[in-house]
Amino acid sequence: MVMHTSQSLSITAEERRRMIEESAYARFERGGYAHGHDLDDWLAAEAQVDHLIADRRNAEATEAPEPELQQSGGRSIARDERMKRIVRRHPQRDASKV
């Protein structure tokens, strides 16, 4: 099973599980190898990994050009909506133009 998180970033279920295992073990180490918190460590690691994957997907989605624009060069509703999101997030959107 492959999870497609963006056009160029994809991760298999096995890779995701390995990342979660490593993160959960790191939490176990930081906790002084205290037993009895394995489920908490796993759930926190899973949330962390999923958040990391989502952040990467969102970052690449913002940077990657849309395929239909590469071919047609025309305007589309999807492109307009994407540009509106970028403008709303841009820190200098209210700066005066010189």
DSSP file (Angstrom, degrees, kcal/mol; ACC not computed):
  #  RESIDUE AA STRUCTURE BP1 BP2  ACC     N-H-->O    O-->H-N    N-H-->O    O-->H-N    TCO  KAPPA ALPHA  PHI   PSI    X-CA   Y-CA   Z-CA
    1    1 A M              0   0    0      0, 0.0    12,-2.0     0, 0.0     2,-0.5   0.000 360.0 360.0 360.0 131.4    0.0    0.0    0.0
    2    2 A V  E     -A   12   0A   0     10,-0.2     2,-0.6    11,-0.1    10,-0.2  -0.962 360.0-150.0-117.1 128.4    1.4    3.4   -1.0
    3    3 A M  E     -A   11   0A   0      8,-3.0     8,-2.4    -2,-0.5     2,-0.8  -0.873  12.5-148.5 -94.9 120.3    0.1    6.6    0.6
    4    4 A H  E     +A   10   0A   0     -2,-0.6     6,-0.2     6,-0.2     3,-0.1  -0.801  24.5 169.4 -91.1 113.1    0.4    9.5   -1.9
    5    5 A T        -     0   0    0      4,-1.4     2,-0.3    -2,-0.8     5,-0.2   0.576  67.9 -20.2-100.2 -11.4    1.0   12.6    0.1
    6    6 A S  S    S-     0   0    0      3,-1.1    -1,-0.2     1,-0.1    51,-0.1  -0.949  80.7 -78.9-171.1-175.1    1.9   14.8   -2.9
    7    7 A Q  S    S+     0   0    0     -2,-0.3    -1,-0.1     1,-0.2     3,-0.1   0.904 128.6  20.2 -66.1 -39.9    3.0   14.5   -6.5
    8    8 A S  S    S+     0   0    0      1,-0.1     2,-0.7    -3,-0.1    -1,-0.2   0.634 114.8  71.0-106.5 -16.5    6.6   13.9   -5.6
    9    9 A L        +     0   0    0     48,-0.1    -4,-1.4    47,-0.1    -3,-1.1  -0.893  56.0 157.1-107.0 112.5    6.4   12.7   -2.0
   10   10 A S  E     -A    4   0A   0     -2,-0.7     2,-0.4    -6,-0.2    -6,-0.2  -0.971  17.4-167.5-130.3 150.7    4.9    9.2   -1.5
   11   11 A I  E     -A    3   0A   0     -8,-2.4    -8,-3.0    -2,-0.4     2,-0.1  -0.999  16.5-130.5-139.7 137.0    5.4    6.9    1.5
   12   12 A T  E  >  -A    2   0A   0     -2,-0.4     4,-2.4   -10,-0.2   -10,-0.2  -0.420  28.0-113.0 -81.9 162.6    4.6    3.3    1.9
   13   13 A A  H  > S+     0   0    0    -12,-2.0     4,-2.4     1,-0.2     5,-0.1   0.864 119.7  54.5 -61.2 -35.4    2.7    2.0    4.8
   14   14 A E  H  > S+     0   0    0    -13,-0.3     4,-2.3     2,-0.2    -1,-0.2   0.899 108.0  48.1 -66.1 -40.6    5.9    0.1    5.8
   15   15 A E  H  > S+     0   0    0      2,-0.2     4,-2.3     1,-0.2    -2,-0.2   0.908 111.8  49.9 -65.7 -41.9    7.9    3.3    5.8
   16   16 A R  H  X S+     0   0    0     -4,-2.4     4,-2.2     1,-0.2    -2,-0.2   0.926 111.3  48.9 -61.7 -44.5    5.3    5.1    7.8
   17   17 A R  H  X S+     0   0    0     -4,-2.4     4,-2.7     1,-0.2    -2,-0.2   0.899 110.0  51.5 -63.4 -40.5    5.2    2.3   10.4
   18   18 A R  H  X S+     0   0    0     -4,-2.3     4,-2.5     1,-0.2    -1,-0.2   0.909 109.4  50.3 -62.0 -42.1    9.1    2.3   10.6
   19   19 A M  H  X S+     0   0    0     -4,-2.3     4,-2.1     2,-0.2    -1,-0.2   0.904 111.8  47.8 -62.4 -41.4    9.0    6.1   11.2
   20   20 A I  H  X S+     0   0    0     -4,-2.2     4,-3.0     2,-0.2     5,-0.2   0.920 110.5  51.8 -65.6 -44.0    6.5    5.6   14.0
   21   21 A E  H  X S+     0   0    0     -4,-2.7     4,-2.5     1,-0.2    -2,-0.2   0.925 111.1  47.3 -58.3 -45.6    8.4    2.8   15.6
   22   22 A E  H  X S+     0   0    0     -4,-2.5     4,-2.0     1,-0.2    -1,-0.2   0.900 114.0  46.8 -64.5 -41.0   11.6    4.9   15.6
   23   23 A S  H  X S+     0   0    0     -4,-2.1     4,-2.0     2,-0.2    -2,-0.2   0.909 112.3  49.8 -67.9 -41.9    9.8    7.9   17.1
   24   24 A A  H  X S+     0   0    0     -4,-3.0     4,-2.0     1,-0.2    -2,-0.2   0.898 111.2  49.6 -64.2 -39.7    8.1    5.8   19.7
   25   25 A Y  H  X S+     0   0    0     -4,-2.5     4,-2.5    -5,-0.2    -1,-0.2   0.893 107.9  53.6 -67.0 -37.7   11.4    4.1   20.7
   26   26 A A  H  X S+     0   0    0     -4,-2.0     4,-2.7     1,-0.2    -1,-0.2   0.896 108.9  49.3 -62.3 -38.8   13.0    7.6   21.0
   27   27 A R  H  X S+     0   0    0     -4,-2.0     4,-1.7     2,-0.2    -1,-0.2   0.891 108.9  52.8 -65.0 -39.2   10.2    8.6   23.4
   28   28 A F  H  <>S+     0   0    0     -4,-2.0     5,-2.3     2,-0.2     6,-0.5   0.907 111.1  47.1 -61.2 -43.2   10.8    5.4   25.4
   29   29 A E  H ><5S+     0   0    0     -4,-2.5     3,-2.1     1,-0.2    -2,-0.2   0.941 110.7  50.5 -63.5 -48.4   14.5    6.3   25.6
   30   30 A R  H 3<5S+     0   0    0     -4,-2.7    -1,-0.2     1,-0.3    -2,-0.2   0.803 104.9  59.5 -62.0 -27.6   13.7    9.9   26.7
   31   31 A G  T ><5S-     0   0    0     -4,-1.7     3,-0.5    -5,-0.2    -1,-0.3   0.300 123.7-104.4 -83.1  10.1   11.3    8.5   29.3
   32   32 A G  T < 5 -     0   0    0     -3,-2.1    -3,-0.2     1,-0.2    -2,-0.1   0.798  64.1 -69.5  73.4  28.8   14.2    6.6   30.9
   33   33 A Y  T 3 <S+     0   0    0     -5,-2.3     2,-0.4     1,-0.2    -1,-0.2   0.796  81.7 170.0  58.7  30.9   13.1    3.2   29.5
   34   34 A A    X   -     0   0    0     -3,-0.5     3,-0.5    -6,-0.5    -1,-0.2  -0.614  24.9-139.1 -76.2 125.4   10.1    3.3   31.8
   35   35 A H  T 3  S+     0   0    0     -2,-0.4    -1,-0.0     1,-0.2     0, 0.0  -0.392  75.2  55.0 -81.5 160.9    7.7    0.6   31.0
   36   36 A G  T 3  S+     0   0    0     -2,-0.1    -1,-0.2     0, 0.0     4,-0.1   0.400  87.4  81.3  99.4  -0.9    3.9    0.9   30.9
   37   37 A H    <>  +     0   0    0     -3,-0.5     4,-2.9     1,-0.1     5,-0.2   0.125  51.2 115.5-118.7  19.5    3.7    3.9   28.5
   38   38 A D  H  > S+     0   0    0      1,-0.2     4,-2.5     2,-0.2     5,-0.2   0.883  77.7  47.4 -61.6 -40.9    4.0    2.0   25.3
   39   39 A L  H  > S+     0   0    0      2,-0.2     4,-2.8     1,-0.2     5,-0.2   0.925 113.5  48.1 -66.9 -43.0    0.6    2.9   24.0
   40   40 A D  H  > S+     0   0    0      1,-0.2     4,-2.4     2,-0.2     5,-0.2   0.925 113.1  48.5 -61.4 -43.9    1.0    6.6   24.9
   41   41 A D  H  X S+     0   0    0     -4,-2.9     4,-2.3     2,-0.2    -2,-0.2   0.911 113.2  47.9 -62.0 -42.8    4.4    6.6   23.2
   42   42 A W  H  X S+     0   0    0     -4,-2.5     4,-2.8    -5,-0.2    -2,-0.2   0.932 112.7  46.9 -65.4 -46.7    3.0    4.9   20.1
   43   43 A L  H  X S+     0   0    0     -4,-2.8     4,-2.2     2,-0.2    -1,-0.2   0.895 113.9  47.6 -65.4 -39.6    0.0    7.2   19.8
   44   44 A A  H  X S+     0   0    0     -4,-2.4     4,-2.2    -5,-0.2    -1,-0.2   0.908 113.5  48.4 -66.2 -41.1    2.1   10.3   20.3
   45   45 A A  H  X S+     0   0    0     -4,-2.3     4,-2.7    -5,-0.2     5,-0.2   0.900 110.4  51.6 -65.2 -40.6    4.7    9.1   17.7
   46   46 A E  H  X S+     0   0    0     -4,-2.8     4,-2.5     1,-0.2     5,-0.2   0.920 110.9  47.3 -62.4 -44.1    1.9    8.3   15.2
   47   47 A A  H  X S+     0   0    0     -4,-2.2     4,-2.2     2,-0.2    -1,-0.2   0.905 112.4  50.5 -63.3 -41.0    0.5   11.8   15.6
   48   48 A Q  H  X S+     0   0    0     -4,-2.2     4,-2.3     2,-0.2    -2,-0.2   0.928 112.5  45.4 -63.4 -46.4    3.9   13.3   15.2
   49   49 A V  H  X S+     0   0    0     -4,-2.7     4,-2.6     2,-0.2     5,-0.2   0.917 113.1  49.6 -65.5 -43.9    4.7   11.3   12.0
   50   50 A D  H  X S+     0   0    0     -4,-2.5     4,-2.3    -5,-0.2    -1,-0.2   0.883 111.4  49.8 -63.3 -37.5    1.3   12.0   10.5
   51   51 A H  H  X S+     0   0    0     -4,-2.2     4,-2.6    -5,-0.2    -1,-0.2   0.907 110.5  50.2 -65.5 -42.3    1.7   15.7   11.2
   52   52 A L  H  X S+     0   0    0     -4,-2.3     4,-2.3     2,-0.2    -2,-0.2   0.919 111.5  47.9 -61.7 -44.8    5.2   15.7    9.6
   53   53 A I  H  X S+     0   0    0     -4,-2.6     4,-2.4     1,-0.2    -2,-0.2   0.913 112.3  49.3 -63.2 -43.3    3.9   13.9    6.5
   54   54 A A  H  X S+     0   0    0     -4,-2.3     4,-2.7     2,-0.2    -2,-0.2   0.901 109.9  51.5 -64.3 -40.7    1.0   16.4    6.2
   55   55 A D  H  X S+     0   0    0     -4,-2.6     4,-2.5     2,-0.2    -2,-0.2   0.921 111.3  47.2 -62.0 -43.8    3.4   19.4    6.6
   56   56 A R  H  X S+     0   0    0     -4,-2.3     4,-2.5     2,-0.2     5,-0.2   0.914 112.0  50.7 -63.2 -42.1    5.6   18.1    3.8
   57   57 A R  H  X S+     0   0    0     -4,-2.4     4,-2.3     1,-0.2    -2,-0.2   0.926 112.3  46.4 -61.8 -44.9    2.6   17.5    1.6
   58   58 A N  H  X S+     0   0    0     -4,-2.7     4,-1.6     2,-0.2    -1,-0.2   0.890 112.0  50.7 -66.4 -39.3    1.3   21.0    2.2
   59   59 A A  H  X S+     0   0    0     -4,-2.5     4,-1.5     1,-0.2    -2,-0.2   0.919 114.0  44.1 -64.9 -43.5    4.7   22.5    1.6
   60   60 A E  H  X S+     0   0    0     -4,-2.5     4,-2.9     1,-0.2    -2,-0.2   0.852 109.3  56.5 -70.9 -33.7    5.2   20.7   -1.7
   61   61 A A  H  < S+     0   0    0     -4,-2.3    -1,-0.2    -5,-0.2    -2,-0.2   0.858 108.2  48.9 -65.5 -33.6    1.6   21.4   -2.8
   62   62 A T  H  < S+     0   0    0     -4,-1.6    -1,-0.2    -5,-0.2    -2,-0.2   0.853 118.8  38.7 -71.6 -35.1    2.3   25.1   -2.4
   63   63 A E  H  < S+     0   0    0     -4,-1.5    -2,-0.2    -5,-0.1    -1,-0.2   0.789  97.1  88.5 -86.7 -30.2    5.6   24.9   -4.3
   64   64 A A  S  < S-     0   0    0     -4,-2.9     2,-0.1    -5,-0.1   -57,-0.0  -0.504  77.2-124.6 -77.3 132.7    4.6   22.4   -7.1
   65   65 A P        -     0   0    0      0, 0.0    -1,-0.1     0, 0.0    -2,-0.1  -0.443  31.9-104.2 -71.1 149.8    3.0   23.8  -10.2
   66   66 A E    >>  -     0   0    0      1,-0.1     4,-1.4    -2,-0.1     3,-0.9  -0.575  23.8-131.8 -75.9 135.2   -0.3   22.4  -11.2
   67   67 A P  H 3> S+     0   0    0      0, 0.0     4,-1.4     0, 0.0     3,-0.2   0.865 104.1  55.2 -57.1 -40.5   -0.1   20.0  -14.1
   68   68 A E  H 3> S+     0   0    0      1,-0.2     4,-2.3     2,-0.2     5,-0.5   0.814 106.6  52.4 -66.6 -26.5   -3.0   21.5  -16.1
   69   69 A L  H <> S+     0   0    0     -3,-0.9     4,-1.1     2,-0.2    -1,-0.2   0.827 103.7  56.5 -76.5 -30.9   -1.2   24.9  -16.0
   70   70 A Q  H  < S+     0   0    0     -4,-1.4    -2,-0.2    -3,-0.2    -1,-0.2   0.869 116.3  36.4 -65.5 -35.3    2.0   23.4  -17.3
   71   71 A Q  H  < S+     0   0    0     -4,-1.4    -2,-0.2     1,-0.1    -1,-0.2   0.915 131.4  23.7 -84.7 -46.5    0.2   22.1  -20.4
   72   72 A S  H  < S-     0   0    0     -4,-2.3    -3,-0.2    -5,-0.2    -2,-0.1   0.814  76.3-150.4 -95.0 -31.8   -2.3   24.8  -21.1
   73   73 A G     <  +     0   0    0     -4,-1.1    -4,-0.1    -5,-0.5    -3,-0.1   0.524  57.8 124.5  71.7   3.0   -0.9   27.9  -19.6
   74   74 A G        -     0   0    0     -6,-0.4     2,-0.3     1,-0.1    -1,-0.2  -0.282  66.7 -95.9 -89.9 176.6   -4.5   29.1  -19.1
   75   75 A R        -     0   0    0     -3,-0.1     2,-0.3    -2,-0.1    -1,-0.1  -0.633  40.7-178.8 -91.4 151.3   -6.3   30.1  -16.0
   76   76 A S     >  -     0   0    0     -2,-0.3     4,-2.4     1,-0.1     5,-0.2  -0.955  41.2-113.2-144.2 163.5   -8.5   27.8  -14.1
   77   77 A I  H  > S+     0   0    0     -2,-0.3     4,-2.6     1,-0.2     5,-0.2   0.906 118.5  53.6 -62.9 -41.7  -10.7   27.9  -11.0
   78   78 A A  H  > S+     0   0    0      1,-0.2     4,-2.2     2,-0.2    -1,-0.2   0.908 109.9  47.4 -60.6 -42.3   -8.3   25.6   -9.2
   79   79 A R  H  > S+     0   0    0      2,-0.2     4,-2.6     1,-0.2    -1,-0.2   0.917 110.9  51.3 -65.7 -43.0   -5.4   28.0   -9.9
   80   80 A D  H  X S+     0   0    0     -4,-2.4     4,-2.1     1,-0.2    -2,-0.2   0.921 111.6  47.0 -60.2 -44.2   -7.4   31.0   -8.8
   81   81 A E  H  X S+     0   0    0     -4,-2.6     4,-2.0     1,-0.2    -1,-0.2   0.900 112.0  50.8 -64.9 -39.9   -8.3   29.3   -5.5
   82   82 A R  H  X S+     0   0    0     -4,-2.2     4,-2.2    -5,-0.2    -2,-0.2   0.909 109.8  49.8 -63.4 -42.7   -4.7   28.3   -5.0
   83   83 A M  H  X S+     0   0    0     -4,-2.6     4,-2.6     1,-0.2    -1,-0.2   0.884 108.0  53.6 -65.2 -38.2   -3.5   31.8   -5.6
   84   84 A K  H  X S+     0   0    0     -4,-2.1     4,-2.3     2,-0.2    -1,-0.2   0.907 109.1  49.2 -61.7 -41.5   -6.0   33.2   -3.1
   85   85 A R  H  X S+     0   0    0     -4,-2.0     4,-1.6     2,-0.2    -2,-0.2   0.909 111.6  49.1 -63.9 -41.4   -4.7   30.8   -0.5
   86   86 A I  H  X S+     0   0    0     -4,-2.2     4,-1.5     1,-0.2    -2,-0.2   0.923 111.0  49.4 -63.9 -44.6   -1.1   31.9   -1.2
   87   87 A V  H  < S+     0   0    0     -4,-2.6    -1,-0.2     1,-0.2    -2,-0.2   0.901 109.3  52.2 -63.1 -40.9   -2.0   35.6   -1.0
   88   88 A R  H  < S+     0   0    0     -4,-2.3    -1,-0.2     1,-0.2    -2,-0.2   0.857 115.2  41.8 -63.4 -34.2   -3.8   35.1    2.3
   89   89 A R  H  < S+     0   0    0     -4,-1.6    -1,-0.2    -5,-0.1    -2,-0.2   0.665  87.6 108.1 -85.9 -17.6   -0.8   33.3    3.8
   90   90 A H    ><  -     0   0    0     -4,-1.5     3,-1.4    -3,-0.2     4,-0.2  -0.442  63.2-146.6 -70.0 125.9    1.9   35.6    2.4
   91   91 A P  T 3  S+     0   0    0      0, 0.0     3,-0.3     0, 0.0    -1,-0.2   0.742  95.1  44.2 -66.7 -22.6    3.3   37.8    5.2
   92   92 A Q  T >  S+     0   0    0      1,-0.2     3,-1.6     2,-0.1    -2,-0.1   0.072  72.9 118.1-108.9  25.0    3.9   40.9    2.9
   93   93 A R  T <  S+     0   0    0     -3,-1.4    -1,-0.2     1,-0.3    -5,-0.0   0.776  79.4  47.3 -64.2 -25.0    0.6   40.8    1.1
   94   94 A D  T 3  S+     0   0    0     -3,-0.3    -1,-0.3    -4,-0.2    -2,-0.1   0.405  84.0 119.4 -96.4   2.6   -0.3   44.2    2.5
   95   95 A A  S <  S-     0   0    0     -3,-1.6     2,-0.1     1,-0.1    -3,-0.0  -0.411  72.1-108.2 -68.2 142.2    3.0   45.9    1.7
   96   96 A S        -     0   0    0     -2,-0.1     2,-0.3     1,-0.1    -1,-0.1  -0.430  31.7-119.7 -71.0 146.4    2.8   48.8   -0.6
   97   97 A K              0   0    0      1,-0.1    -1,-0.1    -2,-0.1    -3,-0.0  -0.676 360.0 360.0 -89.4 139.8    4.1   48.3   -4.1
   98   98 A V              0   0    0     -2,-0.3    -1,-0.1     0, 0.0    -2,-0.0   0.401 360.0 360.0-100.7 360.0    7.0   50.4   -5.3
